[in-house]
Amino acid sequence: MGLIIGCHVSFKNDSQMIGSVNEALSYNANTFMFYTGAPQNTRRGEIDLKKKEEALKIMEDNGIDINKVIVHAPYIVNLANRENFDFSVSFLKEEIERCNRLGIRYMVLHPGSAVSSSREDAIKSISDGLNFILDNDYDVKILLETMAGKGNEVGRNFDELKTIIDNVKYKDKIGVCLDTCHLNDAGYDISEFDKILDEFDNKIGIKYIGCVHVNDSKNIIDSHKDRHENIGLGTIGFDNLINVIYNNRLESVPKILETPYVSRDDNSKEREYPPYKYEIAMIRNKIFDKELIDKIRKDNTRN
């Protein structure tokens, strides 16, 4: 089947998925992930089906499988919070419908945060919400993302995800997205990734893994902070991430980079340049480039 590797790309109202796929191709990616609108709010434009068909043609011509493309739900919805529960359910129902119109089969969702309730109540609320959302005729699966455990985040370990999934009626419409940075920050040792997969398989089942977010981490293991780092420049390390990406048990699962943009220089706080073309090249070659950041800056300042 070969490596399925991509990254987060933009989705703009004027170009929609045409712009998304062209951006992915510019990074030499063969899949991608996008928000169908701004991640920090729930305002959404209309889906243009003509643009969708044009995007699908570009994808077909370039060997990108629509079934491996991912949508990410905005992170402001929170099924664990009963105060905004009805709004979150209603919005995510609409987002599932948008995925269906676009032909996308997978939507990654942060499980939620226990704002004003116990973790047990929060977990039950998430399962209840998913049962409302997934009660449809669409071929769209929600992938619950593994979380770092920052604050009151739910999904910081496989036991919490198992409890949620066990209480979802629609088992064929639920899955998990592993995030390497989040796993590290939650206390999982990525250098022993096969043991992590063994635990996941015993508790939930490998078949439920639908996506892997590949990120290095700025933090030591079990820090519960959730700060992504560029590939090979963090505490997880290049070789450990390569072992995740090329793990035989996850061969058919899309790998998505969400690593930080590179600023113009060390003193700049502006995020200027996407690193994805360079990181994907390293991943394909399986060789870490120690000059990654300098190369990104040098190549982009020529443009």
C-alpha positions as CSV (number, residue, x, y, z in Angstrom):
1,M,0.0,0.0,0.0
2,G,2.8,2.4,0.8
3,L,3.2,5.4,3.1
4,I,0.1,7.6,3.5
5,I,1.5,10.9,4.7
6,G,0.1,14.4,4.8
7,C,-0.5,17.4,7.0
8,H,-2.9,20.1,8.0
9,V,-3.9,22.4,5.2
10,S,-6.2,25.4,4.8
11,F,-9.8,25.3,3.5
12,K,-10.9,28.7,2.2
13,N,-14.4,29.6,1.1
14,D,-13.3,30.8,-2.4
15,S,-11.3,27.7,-3.4
16,Q,-12.6,25.2,-0.8
17,M,-11.2,21.7,-1.2
18,I,-9.4,22.7,-4.5
19,G,-7.1,24.9,-2.5
20,S,-6.7,22.2,0.2
21,V,-5.6,19.5,-2.2
22,N,-3.3,21.8,-4.2
23,E,-1.6,22.9,-0.9
24,A,-1.1,19.3,0.0
25,L,0.5,18.5,-3.3
26,S,2.9,21.5,-2.9
27,Y,4.2,19.6,0.1
28,N,4.5,16.3,-1.8
29,A,1.8,14.9,0.5
30,N,-0.6,12.1,-0.6
31,T,-3.3,12.9,2.0
32,F,-4.3,15.9,4.1
33,M,-6.4,17.2,6.9
34,F,-8.5,20.4,7.2
35,Y,-11.1,22.3,9.1
36,T,-14.2,23.0,7.1
37,G,-14.1,26.5,8.6
38,A,-12.2,28.4,11.3
39,P,-11.1,26.1,14.1
40,Q,-11.9,28.7,16.8
41,N,-15.5,29.3,15.8
42,T,-18.5,27.5,14.3
43,R,-19.2,29.8,11.4
44,R,-19.3,27.8,8.2
45,G,-19.9,28.7,4.5
46,E,-21.9,26.7,2.0
47,I,-20.2,23.7,0.4
48,D,-19.7,24.2,-3.4
49,L,-20.3,20.8,-5.0
50,K,-18.7,21.9,-8.3
51,K,-15.5,22.8,-6.5
52,K,-15.7,19.4,-4.7
53,E,-15.9,17.6,-8.0
54,E,-12.9,19.6,-9.4
55,A,-11.0,18.8,-6.3
56,L,-11.8,15.1,-6.6
57,K,-10.5,15.1,-10.1
58,I,-7.2,16.7,-9.0
59,M,-6.9,14.1,-6.3
60,E,-7.6,11.2,-8.7
61,D,-5.0,12.5,-11.1
62,N,-2.4,12.7,-8.3
63,G,-3.1,9.4,-6.4
64,I,-4.8,10.9,-3.3
65,D,-7.5,8.6,-1.9
66,I,-10.5,10.6,-0.7
67,N,-11.1,7.8,1.8
68,K,-7.8,8.7,3.6
69,V,-8.5,12.5,3.8
70,I,-9.4,13.8,7.3
71,V,-11.6,16.6,8.6
72,H,-10.9,18.0,12.1
73,A,-13.8,19.3,14.1
74,P,-13.3,22.8,15.7
75,Y,-11.8,22.4,19.2
76,I,-14.3,24.8,20.8
77,V,-17.1,22.3,20.8
78,N,-17.3,20.3,24.1
79,L,-19.6,17.4,24.5
80,A,-18.4,16.9,28.1
81,N,-20.0,20.3,29.1
82,R,-23.7,19.8,29.7
83,E,-24.3,23.6,29.7
84,N,-23.5,23.8,26.0
85,F,-24.4,20.2,25.2
86,D,-27.3,20.9,22.8
87,F,-25.3,23.4,20.8
88,S,-22.3,21.0,20.5
89,V,-24.5,18.1,19.4
90,S,-26.4,20.3,16.9
91,F,-23.2,21.8,15.4
92,L,-21.4,18.4,15.1
93,K,-24.5,16.9,13.4
94,E,-24.1,19.7,10.8
95,E,-20.4,19.1,10.5
96,I,-20.9,15.4,9.9
97,E,-23.4,16.4,7.1
98,R,-20.7,18.7,5.6
99,C,-18.2,15.9,5.6
100,N,-20.7,13.7,3.8
101,R,-21.3,16.4,1.2
102,L,-17.6,16.6,0.7
103,G,-17.1,12.9,0.5
104,I,-15.0,12.8,3.6
105,R,-15.3,9.6,5.8
106,Y,-13.3,10.6,8.9
107,M,-13.7,13.5,11.3
108,V,-11.3,13.9,14.2
109,L,-12.8,15.2,17.5
110,H,-11.3,16.2,20.8
111,P,-13.5,14.3,23.3
112,G,-14.0,17.3,25.5
113,S,-13.2,18.8,28.9
114,A,-14.8,18.2,32.3
115,V,-15.7,21.8,33.0
116,S,-18.2,21.7,35.8
117,S,-18.7,18.0,36.4
118,S,-16.8,14.8,37.5
119,R,-14.8,12.9,34.9
120,E,-17.4,10.1,35.1
121,D,-20.2,12.5,34.3
122,A,-18.2,14.1,31.5
123,I,-17.4,10.8,29.9
124,K,-21.1,9.8,30.0
125,S,-22.0,13.1,28.5
126,I,-19.6,12.5,25.6
127,S,-21.0,9.1,24.9
128,D,-24.6,10.4,25.0
129,G,-23.7,13.2,22.6
130,L,-22.0,10.8,20.2
131,N,-25.1,8.6,20.1
132,F,-27.2,11.6,19.1
133,I,-24.6,12.8,16.5
134,L,-24.0,9.4,14.9
135,D,-27.7,8.5,14.5
136,N,-27.7,9.1,10.8
137,D,-27.3,7.4,7.4
138,Y,-24.0,9.0,6.6
139,D,-20.8,7.0,6.0
140,V,-18.8,9.3,8.3
141,K,-16.8,8.1,11.3
142,I,-15.8,10.2,14.3
143,L,-12.3,9.6,15.5
144,L,-11.7,10.5,19.2
145,E,-8.3,12.1,19.6
146,T,-5.9,10.9,22.3
147,M,-5.3,13.9,24.6
148,A,-2.3,15.1,26.7
149,G,-4.4,15.5,29.8
150,K,-4.0,19.2,30.1
151,G,-6.4,20.7,32.7
152,N,-9.6,18.6,32.7
153,E,-9.3,17.1,29.3
154,V,-11.0,13.7,28.8
155,G,-9.2,11.1,26.7
156,R,-5.9,11.2,28.4
157,N,-5.6,7.4,28.5
158,F,-7.0,4.4,26.7
159,D,-9.3,3.5,29.6
160,E,-11.3,6.7,29.2
161,L,-11.5,6.3,25.5
162,K,-12.6,2.7,26.0
163,T,-15.4,3.7,28.4
164,I,-16.7,6.3,25.8
165,I,-16.6,3.8,22.9
166,D,-18.2,1.0,25.0
167,N,-21.2,3.3,25.5
168,V,-21.5,4.3,21.9
169,K,-24.2,2.4,20.0
170,Y,-22.8,2.9,16.6
171,K,-19.5,1.0,16.8
172,D,-19.0,1.1,13.0
173,K,-19.0,5.0,13.2
174,I,-16.6,5.5,16.0
175,G,-12.8,5.3,16.2
176,V,-9.6,6.8,17.6
177,C,-6.9,9.2,16.3
178,L,-3.6,8.7,18.0
179,D,-1.5,11.9,18.5
180,T,2.2,11.2,19.3
181,C,2.7,14.5,21.1
182,H,-0.4,14.0,23.2
183,L,0.5,10.4,24.0
184,N,4.0,11.4,25.1
185,D,2.6,14.3,27.2
186,A,0.0,11.9,28.7
187,G,2.7,9.5,29.9
188,Y,3.0,7.0,27.1
189,D,6.6,6.1,26.1
190,I,6.8,6.5,22.3
191,S,10.1,4.6,22.2
192,E,8.1,1.5,23.1
193,F,5.3,2.1,20.5
194,D,4.6,-1.5,19.9
195,K,3.8,-1.9,23.6
196,I,1.5,1.1,23.3
197,L,-0.3,-0.6,20.4
198,D,-0.5,-3.9,22.3
199,E,-2.2,-2.0,25.2
200,F,-4.5,-0.2,22.8
201,D,-5.4,-3.5,21.0
202,N,-6.2,-5.2,24.3
203,K,-8.4,-2.4,25.6
204,I,-10.0,-1.0,22.5
205,G,-8.8,-2.8,19.3
206,I,-6.3,-1.8,16.6
207,K,-9.2,-1.8,14.1
208,Y,-10.5,1.4,15.8
209,I,-7.4,3.5,14.9
210,G,-8.3,5.6,11.9
211,C,-5.6,8.3,11.9
212,V,-2.3,9.2,13.5
213,H,-1.3,12.8,14.2
214,V,2.5,12.8,14.0
215,N,4.1,15.5,16.1
216,D,7.2,15.8,18.2
217,S,6.8,17.3,21.6
218,K,8.4,20.3,23.4
219,N,7.8,18.6,26.7
220,I,9.1,15.7,28.7
221,I,7.0,12.6,29.0
222,D,4.0,12.8,31.4
223,S,4.1,16.6,31.4
224,H,0.4,17.1,30.4
225,K,1.2,20.3,28.5
226,D,0.4,19.6,24.8
227,R,3.0,21.7,22.9
228,H,3.9,20.3,19.5
229,E,7.4,20.4,18.1
230,N,8.9,19.9,14.6
231,I,9.8,16.4,13.6
232,G,13.1,15.3,15.3
233,L,13.5,18.5,17.3
234,G,11.6,17.5,20.4
235,T,11.7,15.0,23.2
236,I,10.3,12.1,21.2
237,G,12.9,12.2,18.5
238,F,13.1,11.4,14.8
239,D,13.8,7.7,15.1
240,N,10.9,7.0,17.4
241,L,8.5,8.9,15.2
242,I,9.8,7.0,12.1
243,N,9.0,3.8,14.0
244,V,5.5,5.0,14.5
245,I,5.0,6.2,10.9
246,Y,6.3,2.9,9.4
247,N,4.7,0.5,11.9
248,N,3.3,-2.4,9.9
249,R,0.1,-2.6,12.0
250,L,-0.8,1.0,10.9
251,E,0.3,0.7,7.3
252,S,-3.2,1.6,5.9
253,V,-3.8,4.4,8.4
254,P,-3.1,8.0,7.3
255,K,-0.3,9.9,9.1
256,I,-0.9,13.7,9.5
257,L,1.6,16.3,10.5
258,E,0.5,19.2,12.8
259,T,3.9,20.6,13.5
260,P,4.6,24.3,14.2
261,Y,5.3,26.8,11.4
262,V,8.8,28.2,11.4
263,S,9.3,31.8,12.2
264,R,11.4,34.2,10.1
265,D,14.3,34.1,12.6
266,D,15.0,33.2,16.2
267,N,13.9,36.6,17.5
268,S,10.6,36.7,15.6
269,K,7.3,35.6,17.1
270,E,5.7,35.5,13.6
271,R,4.9,32.0,12.2
272,E,5.8,32.4,8.6
273,Y,6.8,29.2,6.8
274,P,5.1,25.8,6.8
275,P,7.6,23.0,7.5
276,Y,5.6,20.2,5.9
277,K,7.4,19.8,2.6
278,Y,10.7,19.4,4.4
279,E,9.4,17.1,7.1
280,I,7.7,14.9,4.6
281,A,10.9,14.6,2.6
282,M,12.8,13.6,5.8
283,I,10.1,11.0,6.6
284,R,10.2,9.5,3.1
285,N,14.0,9.3,3.2
286,K,14.1,8.2,6.8
287,I,17.0,10.5,7.4
288,F,16.9,13.4,9.9
289,D,18.2,16.8,8.7
290,K,19.8,18.6,11.6
291,E,19.6,21.8,9.6
292,L,15.8,21.5,9.1
293,I,14.9,25.0,10.5
294,D,17.7,26.8,8.7
295,K,16.9,25.1,5.5
296,I,13.2,26.1,5.7
297,R,14.1,29.7,6.4
298,K,16.7,29.8,3.6
299,D,14.5,28.2,1.0
300,N,11.5,30.4,1.8
301,T,13.3,33.7,2.0
302,R,14.4,33.2,-1.6
303,N,10.8,33.2,-2.7
